[in-house]
Amino acid sequence: MIYLDEAATTPVKREVLEAMWPYLGPEFGNPSSHHEVGESAREALEQARAEVASMLGARPSEITFTSGGTESDNAAVKGIALASAGRHVIVSAVEHPAVLESAAWLGRLGYDVTVLPVRHDGRVEPETLAGSLRDDTALVSIQHANNEVGTIQPIEDLARVVGERGVPFHTDAVQTAGWLNLDVDRLGVQAVSISGHKLGAPKGIGILYVRRRVPCEPLLHGGGQEAGRRSGTENVAAAVGIAAALRLAGGPTGDVENRRDAFIGRVLAEVPGAELTGHPVHRLPGSASFVFPGRSGESILLDLERRGIVSSSGSACAAGSDEPSHVLTAMGYPAQIAQTAVRFTFGRSTTADELDRVADELAALST
């Protein structure tokens, strides 16, 4: 099998499992317990928090462990807005549903929600964002990179516009963790969401960074774990795992980008009518997405799977929906074209030979 759906999930890395194993067995303590067993778990949890903070250029006290990207997005968008006196929230039209639905929920509470348009390549214009800011804007949330088309947003430029107005800026970095630099000072953001299973950690663990002094109302109330930001007994093993996964995931991306560009070039040259979606340059290293006008994206996926190639039509969170991708329609694609989309996402271990085979099969399917 050739697995090209890493934007949906990735296999857990062996090194991550090995780091987690003690806390799934002998080191089973509750980190809130004040005895030797609990203190051992607490030490591991805080070490993981310190490692994550170091990799983000943050303070350990600014890191909260969550159940995943969806919770981190909800906690940031809802929590920062609810803690603000402002009643206006800005998101982009191509956000993950975790952000869009959080903003919509705030709208039902009486907040004004501005949904920013994007260019045909999926990018938000800084000038468009600047023109949407208001005196009562409580939060801006714009993803670091899109999960469907791979477009990387100009986050530093967008954050600079927002920072001039003193408005908190959140970015969903679920797709960029392990690929792009997430130093929070360099990005200029006040909140970041990360999901473990996108970078070789288990499902069910995430990270939320919120800069100190940025008020954020907790969504979960209870025993006051995570410094009161997220009550509930912490998943120590998974926290250790996501710290290990972040540490292992970094490194140069040039080889992956070269393989991606060669694959894109072959598909565009050899598959009649194929069109690349997303920005041609500012895109994730392991992301290539296309529309195939006149074809059924679903039939292409099924034909490829019969040939041992696994890919997807877009966000796994929209699986089973007959609606066209909200990302592609926001980028200006008609619904009938958006429904022909196929997404190929891969990691550092995907070889050039594997991508060549996929290009060969796509070309064969088009004849």
C-alpha positions in Angstrom: 0.0 0.0 0.0 1.1 3.5 -0.8 -0.4 5.8 1.9 -0.9 9.4 0.8 -3.4 10.7 3.3 -1.1 12.0 6.1 -3.1 15.2 6.4 -5.8 13.0 7.8 -3.6 11.0 10.2 -0.1 9.5 10.5 1.1 6.2 12.0 2.5 6.4 15.5 6.3 6.4 15.4 8.1 3.6 17.1 10.2 6.1 19.1 7.0 7.8 20.3 5.6 4.5 21.5 8.8 3.6 23.3 8.7 7.0 25.1 5.1 6.5 26.1 5.3 2.9 27.2 6.4 3.4 30.9 3.4 5.7 31.5 1.0 3.1 30.0 2.3 0.5 32.5 4.5 0.8 35.6 4.4 4.6 35.8 0.6 4.8 35.9 0.2 7.5 38.5 -2.3 10.4 38.5 -0.2 13.5 38.2 -2.4 15.3 40.7 -1.8 12.8 43.5 0.6 13.9 46.2 2.6 10.7 46.7 5.5 9.1 45.1 3.6 7.4 42.3 1.7 10.6 41.4 4.8 12.8 41.7 6.6 10.6 39.2 3.8 11.1 36.7 3.8 14.8 37.4 7.5 15.0 36.7 7.1 13.3 33.3 4.1 15.6 32.5 6.0 18.8 33.3 9.1 17.6 31.4 6.9 17.0 28.3 5.4 20.5 28.8 8.9 22.1 29.0 10.0 20.3 25.9 7.0 21.5 23.9 7.5 25.0 25.2 11.1 25.0 24.2 10.2 23.9 20.6 7.7 26.7 20.3 9.9 29.4 21.9 7.3 29.6 24.7 7.1 29.3 28.5 6.0 26.0 30.0 3.2 27.9 31.8 1.8 28.8 28.4 1.3 25.2 27.3 -1.9 23.3 27.9 -2.4 19.7 26.9 -5.8 18.9 25.3 -7.5 16.0 23.6 -6.5 17.2 20.1 -6.7 19.9 17.4 -10.5 20.3 17.6 -10.4 21.0 21.3 -7.5 23.3 21.0 -9.2 25.3 18.3 -12.5 25.4 20.3 -10.6 26.4 23.5 -8.7 29.2 21.7 -11.6 30.7 19.7 -14.3 30.4 22.3 -12.1 31.0 25.3 -10.3 34.1 24.1 -13.5 35.6 22.8 -15.5 34.9 25.9 -12.8 36.4 28.1 -12.8 39.6 26.0 -15.0 42.7 26.3 -15.1 42.8 22.5 -18.0 41.1 20.6 -16.4 40.7 17.1 -14.5 37.7 15.8 -12.7 37.3 12.5 -11.9 34.0 10.8 -11.1 33.1 7.2 -13.5 31.2 4.8 -11.1 28.3 4.5 -10.6 27.4 8.2 -11.0 23.9 9.5 -14.6 23.3 10.8 -13.3 23.3 14.4 -12.7 27.1 13.9 -15.6 27.9 11.7 -18.1 26.1 13.9 -16.7 27.7 17.0 -17.1 31.1 15.4 -20.6 30.2 14.4 -21.4 29.2 18.0 -20.2 32.6 19.2 -22.4 34.1 16.5 -25.4 32.4 18.1 -24.4 34.0 21.4 -24.6 37.5 19.8 -21.1 38.0 18.6 -20.5 39.5 15.2 -18.5 37.1 13.0 -16.6 38.3 9.9 -15.6 35.5 7.5 -12.7 36.8 5.3 -12.6 35.9 1.6 -9.5 34.3 0.1 -7.8 34.6 -3.2 -8.1 31.8 -5.8 -4.9 30.3 -4.3 -6.4 30.2 -0.9 -4.5 33.0 0.7 -5.9 35.9 2.9 -4.8 39.3 1.8 -3.3 41.4 4.8 -5.2 44.4 3.4 -8.5 42.6 3.6 -7.8 41.6 7.2 -6.8 45.2 8.1 -10.0 46.5 6.6 -12.1 44.1 8.7 -10.6 45.0 12.1 -12.8 46.9 14.5 -12.4 48.5 17.9 -14.4 45.7 19.4 -12.6 42.8 17.7 -11.9 40.2 20.3 -10.0 37.7 18.3 -8.6 36.9 14.8 -8.2 33.2 13.9 -6.5 32.2 10.6 -4.9 28.9 10.0 -1.2 28.5 9.4 -1.8 26.1 6.4 -4.8 24.6 4.9 -5.5 20.9 5.4 -7.2 20.4 2.0 -5.1 22.3 -0.5 -1.9 22.9 1.5 -1.7 26.7 1.0 0.5 28.4 3.6 -0.9 31.7 4.9 1.4 34.7 5.3 0.9 34.5 9.1 3.7 36.8 10.0 2.3 39.6 7.8 -1.3 38.9 9.0 -0.2 38.8 12.7 1.7 42.1 12.2 -1.5 43.8 11.0 -3.5 42.4 13.9 -0.7 43.2 16.5 -0.8 46.9 15.5 -4.3 46.9 16.9 -3.6 44.9 20.0 -6.0 42.1 19.0 -5.1 38.5 20.0 -4.3 36.3 17.0 -4.8 32.5 17.0 -3.5 30.2 14.3 -4.5 26.6 13.7 -1.1 24.9 13.2 -2.4 21.3 13.0 -1.0 20.8 9.5 2.3 22.7 9.9 3.6 21.2 13.2 6.7 19.3 12.3 7.0 21.0 8.9 7.3 24.8 9.5 8.9 26.9 12.1 6.4 27.5 15.0 8.4 29.9 17.1 5.6 32.0 18.5 7.6 35.2 18.7 8.7 34.9 15.1 5.1 34.2 13.9 3.8 37.0 16.1 0.8 35.0 17.4 -0.9 34.8 20.8 -2.4 31.3 20.5 -1.5 28.1 18.6 -3.3 24.8 18.2 -1.5 21.5 17.4 -2.7 17.9 17.1 -0.6 14.9 17.9 -1.8 12.4 15.4 -0.8 14.5 12.5 2.9 14.1 13.4 3.4 10.6 14.7 1.8 10.8 18.1 -1.4 9.0 19.1 -4.9 10.3 18.5 -6.5 12.0 21.5 -3.7 14.4 22.4 -3.2 18.0 21.4 -1.5 21.2 22.5 -2.8 24.7 23.0 -0.4 27.6 23.4 -1.8 30.8 24.8 0.5 33.7 25.5 0.6 34.8 29.1 -1.6 37.7 30.0 -4.0 36.8 27.2 -7.2 36.0 29.0 -8.8 32.7 28.0 -11.9 31.4 29.6 -11.7 27.6 30.1 -14.2 25.4 28.5 -13.8 22.5 30.9 -14.4 23.1 34.6 -13.6 20.7 37.4 -10.5 19.9 39.4 -8.4 22.7 38.1 -5.8 20.7 36.2 -3.6 22.4 33.7 -3.4 25.5 35.8 -7.2 25.8 35.7 -7.2 26.0 31.9 -8.4 22.5 31.2 -9.8 20.4 34.0 -9.6 16.6 33.9 -6.9 14.1 34.7 -4.1 14.6 32.2 -3.1 11.8 29.8 0.6 11.6 30.8 1.6 9.0 28.3 0.1 10.9 25.4 1.7 14.2 26.6 5.1 12.4 26.6 4.3 11.1 23.2 3.4 14.4 21.5 6.6 16.0 23.0 8.6 13.2 21.5 6.8 13.4 18.1 7.5 17.1 17.9 11.1 16.6 18.7 11.4 13.9 16.0 9.4 15.7 13.3 11.6 18.6 12.5 14.4 18.8 10.0 15.0 20.0 6.4 12.1 19.8 4.0 13.9 20.4 0.7 13.9 16.7 -0.4 10.2 16.4 0.3 9.5 19.6 -1.6 11.5 18.4 -4.6 9.6 15.1 -4.7 6.3 17.0 -4.4 7.1 19.4 -7.2 8.2 16.5 -9.5 4.9 14.7 -8.7 2.9 17.8 -9.4 4.7 18.4 -12.7 4.0 14.9 -13.9 0.3 15.0 -13.0 -0.2 18.3 -14.7 1.7 17.2 -17.8 0.3 13.7 -18.1 -3.3 13.8 -16.8 -5.5 15.8 -19.3 -7.4 18.7 -17.6 -5.7 18.3 -14.2 -5.5 21.5 -12.3 -3.4 22.2 -9.2 -5.4 23.7 -6.3 -3.8 25.9 -3.7 -0.7 28.2 -4.0 1.9 26.9 -6.4 4.8 27.9 -4.2 3.5 28.7 -0.7 2.3 25.2 0.1 3.1 22.4 2.6 6.1 20.3 1.6 4.1 17.1 1.5 0.9 18.3 -0.1 -0.4 18.1 -3.7 -4.0 18.6 -4.5 -5.9 18.7 -7.8 -9.2 19.0 -9.4 -10.0 16.8 -12.4 -12.9 18.5 -14.3 -15.2 16.1 -16.0 -14.2 13.3 -13.7 -15.6 12.1 -10.4 -13.2 12.6 -7.6 -14.8 9.7 -5.7 -14.3 7.3 -8.6 -10.6 8.3 -8.9 -10.1 7.6 -5.2 -11.8 4.2 -5.5 -9.8 3.3 -8.6 -6.6 4.3 -6.9 -7.4 2.3 -3.8 -8.0 -0.8 -5.9 -4.5 -0.3 -7.1 -3.1 -0.1 -3.6 -2.9 3.7 -3.3 -4.7 5.5 -0.5 -5.6 9.2 -0.8 -8.6 11.4 -0.1 -10.9 14.0 -1.5 -10.3 16.5 1.2 -10.8 16.9 5.0 -11.3 13.7 6.9 -13.6 15.7 9.2 -16.1 16.1 6.3 -16.1 12.4 5.3 -19.5 11.2 4.2 -20.7 14.6 3.2 -22.1 15.1 -0.3 -21.5 18.8 -0.1 -18.6 20.3 -2.2 -15.5 21.4 -0.2 -16.1 24.7 1.5 -12.4 25.4 1.0 -12.6 25.1 -2.8 -15.8 27.0 -3.2 -14.4 29.8 -1.1 -11.4 29.8 -3.5 -13.8 30.3 -6.4 -14.3 26.8 -7.8 -17.8 25.9 -8.9 -19.4 23.2 -6.9 -19.3 20.7 -9.8 -15.5 21.2 -10.2 -14.9 21.2 -6.4 -16.5 17.7 -6.3 -13.7 16.4 -8.6 -11.0 17.1 -6.0 -8.3 14.6 -4.9 -5.7 15.3 -2.3 -2.3 13.6 -1.9 -0.5 14.2 1.3 2.7 12.5 2.3 5.7 12.5 4.7 9.4 12.3 4.6 9.4 8.5 4.2 7.4 8.7 0.9 9.8 7.9 -1.9 10.1 9.3 -5.4 9.4 5.9 -6.8 6.1 5.7 -4.9 5.0 9.1 -6.2 6.0 8.1 -9.7 3.8 5.0 -9.5 0.9 7.2 -8.4 1.5 9.5 -11.3 1.6 6.5 -13.6 -1.7 5.2 -12.3 -3.4 8.6 -12.6 -2.3 8.9 -16.2 -3.5 5.4 -16.9 -6.9 6.2 -15.4 -7.3 9.2 -17.7 -6.9 7.2 -20.9 
